[in-house]
Amino acid sequence: MNGNCNQDENTSESFLNNPKTVTPRGIAIKLKLTDLIVNVFKKHTLEERENTFICGTALTSPKENEICSKWPKPWLYSRVFILFAITFIGLVALLRVFRNVLAYPGIVFIGALIVPFSLLVFFWEVNAPRNINIFDVVKIFFLGGISSLLITMILNSAITVGEVDFYGAILIGVTEELAKLIVVAYFARGSKRKYILNGLLLGAAVGAGFAVFETAGYVFAYGFEVHTMMKIIYTRGALAFGGHIAWAAMSGAALVMVKEDDRLKVKHFLNIKFLKYFIIAIILHSIWDMPIYIESSIPYIQVMLTLVAWIIILILINAGLKQISSLSFNGKAKAESNC
């Protein structure tokens, strides 16, 4: 996905000729869910892959009036997933076929990494401003993940959760989402992280790191038998789509939505628009952990919560694209009026 795209130049000209008839609010963003996978099945050149990775620097980040506000068509995330999947299959073969126990740590790490990191690449591709480079994303993934876990432990030392009953599930939802939010807020504190899609990416990076380290911890604690280990990896991998990554992404996007191009302040955390999404993230997380049992091998509760989370994420992506469209429109209009 390139930062440059041909936006509605006629719309900009019309605005300059008659500014009362066309406004940024009138720019339409068409949300097509098929665009999320349409490019996955196409062949991509080496140049396309290189251009995707070269972004987020002073030379490669597009100007505000050049940012593409069209619905993004990510594809690199699928290649990352395939790469990890092939690696994981090879490691499993080493363990199962050749009885090589040295493959065990690799299975744990790659198994925990495969879905969260692939999802993180998806959110990175969706970040239309292209103002965050891949090194910073990986840095936030590692540092943000471990920092949020450490803060969670600090909060848990002050708040005793006890058993994971309905009340305990709520406490877990509050402490873990608050811990991730603190870390996301640190990385989003400056005025440069002003796009909603930036917040979505920052939250996803912190949430992905949290999810990977947590899954690896569960495997280490309960998965020394191969069958148990694989069950934990497969289950948590499948459920990662609607878990920590989605919840933290929602909170991050909402925080930047109210902060805009201002530096982060206390008032932004008290803004009702932010609190609405943050509370939803806590509610989704709490219900996820609640001991609601259904006689089925399919986790229907988690599936429904995943659908709800992604509906909200798609709404936030759409809001982010509208924000970019509005800023790009105003930037073009200002640039042309100065000519």
C-alpha positions in Angstrom: 0.0 0.0 0.0 1.6 3.2 -1.1 1.3 6.5 0.8 0.5 8.3 -2.4 -2.8 7.9 -4.2 -4.8 9.9 -6.6 -7.6 11.4 -4.5 -10.5 13.5 -5.7 -8.7 16.4 -7.3 -12.0 17.6 -8.8 -13.4 17.8 -5.3 -10.5 20.0 -4.2 -11.0 22.3 -7.2 -14.7 22.5 -6.6 -14.1 23.5 -3.0 -11.7 26.3 -4.1 -14.2 27.6 -6.6 -17.2 27.4 -4.3 -16.1 26.5 -0.7 -19.7 26.5 0.6 -20.8 23.7 -1.6 -18.2 21.1 -0.8 -16.7 20.3 2.6 -14.4 17.6 3.9 -17.4 16.0 5.6 -18.8 15.4 2.2 -16.0 13.1 1.1 -17.3 9.6 0.9 -15.3 6.6 2.2 -16.6 3.3 0.9 -16.0 0.5 3.3 -15.5 -2.8 1.4 -14.6 -5.8 3.6 -13.4 -7.8 0.6 -10.5 -5.3 0.2 -9.0 -6.9 3.3 -8.2 -10.0 1.4 -8.5 -9.2 -2.3 -4.7 -8.5 -2.6 -3.8 -11.6 -0.6 -4.4 -13.9 -3.6 -2.5 -11.7 -6.1 1.2 -12.1 -7.0 3.4 -9.2 -5.7 6.8 -8.2 -7.0 9.9 -7.7 -4.9 9.6 -4.0 -5.5 6.1 -4.0 -4.0 7.4 -5.7 -0.9 10.3 -3.4 -0.6 8.1 -0.3 -1.0 5.8 -1.6 1.7 8.6 -1.8 4.2 10.2 1.5 3.3 8.1 4.0 5.2 8.0 6.0 8.3 11.1 8.0 7.6 11.5 11.7 6.9 12.1 10.9 3.2 9.4 8.3 2.7 6.4 9.5 4.8 3.9 11.2 2.6 2.8 14.8 3.2 -0.6 15.3 4.7 -2.1 16.3 1.4 -0.6 13.2 -0.3 -1.8 10.6 2.2 -4.1 8.0 0.6 -7.5 8.0 2.3 -8.9 5.1 0.2 -9.8 1.9 1.9 -6.5 0.1 2.3 -5.9 -3.3 0.7 -3.4 -5.1 2.9 -1.7 -8.3 1.8 1.8 -8.6 3.4 0.2 -9.9 6.7 -0.8 -13.1 4.8 2.8 -13.7 3.6 4.1 -13.2 7.2 1.5 -15.7 8.4 2.6 -18.2 5.8 6.3 -17.7 6.7 5.6 -18.4 10.3 3.3 -21.3 9.5 6.0 -23.1 7.4 8.5 -22.5 10.2 6.1 -23.9 12.8 5.3 -27.0 10.7 9.1 -27.6 10.3 9.7 -27.4 14.0 6.7 -29.7 14.8 8.2 -32.2 12.3 11.5 -32.0 14.2 9.7 -32.8 17.4 7.2 -35.4 16.3 9.1 -37.2 13.5 12.7 -37.0 14.7 12.0 -36.7 18.5 14.3 -33.7 18.7 13.5 -31.9 21.9 15.6 -29.0 20.9 12.6 -27.9 18.7 10.5 -27.4 21.8 11.5 -23.7 22.5 11.1 -22.9 18.8 7.6 -24.4 18.8 6.6 -22.3 21.8 7.9 -19.0 20.5 6.8 -19.3 16.9 3.5 -20.9 18.0 2.8 -17.9 20.2 4.0 -15.4 17.6 2.3 -16.6 14.4 -1.1 -15.1 14.7 -0.4 -12.0 16.9 2.5 -10.8 14.8 0.6 -11.4 11.5 -2.3 -9.3 12.9 0.2 -6.6 13.8 1.5 -6.5 10.3 -2.1 -6.2 9.1 -2.6 -3.1 11.3 0.7 -1.7 10.1 -0.5 -2.0 6.5 -3.8 -0.4 7.4 -1.9 2.6 8.8 -2.5 4.8 5.8 -0.3 7.8 7.0 2.7 5.5 6.7 4.4 7.5 9.4 5.5 4.7 11.7 8.4 2.5 10.4 8.6 -1.3 10.9 11.5 -1.0 13.4 9.4 1.2 15.7 6.5 -1.3 15.4 8.8 -4.2 16.4 10.3 -2.1 19.2 6.8 -1.3 20.6 5.8 -4.9 20.1 8.6 -6.1 22.4 9.0 -3.3 24.9 5.3 -2.5 25.0 4.4 -6.2 25.5 6.7 -6.8 28.4 6.0 -3.3 30.0 2.3 -3.9 30.0 2.8 -7.3 31.6 5.0 -5.8 34.3 2.4 -3.0 35.0 -0.2 -5.7 35.1 1.7 -7.5 37.8 2.1 -4.3 39.8 -1.6 -3.6 39.6 -2.4 -7.2 40.6 -0.1 -6.8 43.7 -2.3 -3.9 44.7 -5.6 -5.5 43.7 -6.1 -9.2 44.7 -7.9 -10.9 41.9 -8.3 -14.3 43.6 -10.4 -16.9 41.7 -11.4 -16.2 38.1 -15.1 -16.0 38.8 -17.4 -13.2 37.5 -16.0 -10.6 39.8 -12.4 -11.8 39.3 -12.9 -11.6 35.5 -14.0 -8.0 35.8 -10.9 -7.2 37.9 -8.7 -8.9 35.3 -10.3 -6.9 32.5 -9.8 -3.7 34.3 -6.1 -4.3 35.3 -4.9 -5.7 32.1 -6.6 -3.2 29.8 -5.4 -0.3 32.1 -1.9 -1.7 32.0 -1.9 -1.8 28.2 -3.5 1.6 28.0 -0.7 3.1 30.1 1.9 1.8 27.7 0.0 2.8 24.6 -0.4 6.3 26.1 3.3 6.6 26.5 4.0 5.8 22.8 1.1 8.0 21.7 2.0 10.9 23.9 3.5 13.2 21.3 1.8 15.5 18.8 3.1 13.6 15.8 0.9 10.5 16.6 -2.3 12.4 15.6 -4.0 9.9 13.3 -6.7 7.5 14.6 -4.9 4.8 12.5 -1.7 5.5 14.4 -3.5 4.8 17.7 -4.9 1.6 16.3 -1.4 0.4 15.3 0.2 1.4 18.6 -2.5 -0.4 20.5 -2.2 -3.5 18.3 1.6 -3.5 18.8 1.3 -3.4 22.6 -1.6 -5.9 22.6 0.3 -8.3 20.3 3.4 -8.3 22.5 1.2 -8.9 25.6 -0.6 -11.8 23.8 2.7 -13.5 22.7 4.4 -13.4 26.0 1.2 -14.5 27.8 0.7 -17.5 25.4 4.4 -18.5 25.8 3.9 -18.3 29.5 0.8 -20.5 29.5 2.6 -23.1 27.3 5.6 -23.2 29.6 3.4 -23.5 32.7 0.9 -26.1 31.4 2.3 -27.5 28.1 5.2 -29.8 28.8 3.3 -32.7 27.2 3.2 -32.3 23.4 -0.5 -32.8 23.1 -1.3 -30.1 25.8 1.3 -27.8 24.3 -0.2 -28.0 20.8 -3.7 -27.6 22.2 -2.8 -24.4 24.0 -1.0 -23.0 20.9 -3.8 -23.8 18.5 -6.6 -22.6 20.9 -4.9 -19.3 21.8 -3.8 -18.7 18.3 -7.3 -19.0 16.9 -8.7 -16.8 19.7 -6.0 -14.2 19.3 -8.1 -12.5 16.6 -10.5 -11.1 19.2 -8.3 -10.8 22.3 -5.6 -8.5 23.6 -4.7 -7.1 20.2 -8.2 -6.0 19.3 -8.9 -4.6 22.8 -5.7 -2.6 23.0 -6.1 -1.4 19.4 -9.6 -0.1 20.2 -8.3 1.9 23.2 -5.3 3.2 21.3 -7.4 4.5 18.4 -9.9 6.1 20.8 -7.2 7.9 22.7 -5.6 9.4 19.6 -9.1 10.2 18.3 -9.7 12.6 21.2 -6.0 13.8 21.4 -5.6 14.6 17.7 -2.4 16.7 17.2 -2.2 17.8 20.8 0.2 16.4 23.3 -1.5 13.9 25.6 -3.1 15.4 28.7 -5.3 14.2 31.6 -8.4 15.7 30.0 -8.0 13.3 27.0 -8.5 10.3 29.4 -11.6 11.9 30.8 -13.1 12.5 27.3 -16.4 10.6 26.9 -15.5 9.5 23.4 -12.4 7.8 24.7 -14.0 6.4 27.8 -16.8 4.8 25.7 -14.3 2.7 23.7 -12.1 1.9 26.7 -15.0 0.7 28.8 -16.2 -1.5 25.8 -12.7 -3.0 25.7 -12.9 -3.8 29.4 -16.4 -5.3 29.1 -15.3 -7.5 26.2 -12.2 -8.6 28.1 -14.2 -9.3 31.3 -16.9 -11.4 29.6 -14.2 -13.3 27.7 -12.7 -14.5 31.0 -16.0 -15.1 32.8 -16.8 -18.8 33.6 -19.7 -19.0 31.2 -19.9 -22.6 30.2 -21.7 -24.0 27.1 -21.8 -27.7 26.3 -19.8 -27.4 23.1 -16.2 -27.7 21.8 -16.7 -24.4 20.0 -16.1 -21.3 22.2 -19.3 -19.5 21.1 -18.9 -16.7 23.6 -15.4 -15.9 22.4 -16.5 -16.1 18.8 -19.3 -13.6 19.4 -17.0 -11.3 21.3 -14.5 -11.4 18.5 -17.2 -10.4 16.0 -18.2 -7.5 18.2 -14.6 -6.4 18.6 -13.9 -6.4 14.8 -17.1 -4.5 14.0 -15.8 -1.8 16.4 -12.3 -2.0 14.8 -13.7 -1.6 11.3 -15.7 1.4 12.5 -12.5 2.9 13.9 -10.6 2.2 10.7 -13.4 3.9 8.7 -13.2 6.9 11.1 -9.5 7.0 10.6 -9.8 7.0 6.8 -12.4 9.8 7.1 -10.0 11.8 9.3 -7.2 11.4 6.8 -9.5 12.3 3.9 -10.6 15.5 5.7 -7.0 16.5 6.6 -5.7 15.7 3.1 -8.6 17.6 1.6 -7.8 20.7 3.7 -4.1 20.3 2.9 -4.7 20.3 -0.8 -7.1 23.2 -0.6 -4.6 25.2 1.3 -1.7 24.3 -1.0 -3.7 25.3 -4.1 -5.0 28.5 -2.6 -1.4 29.5 -1.9 -0.4 29.0 -5.6 
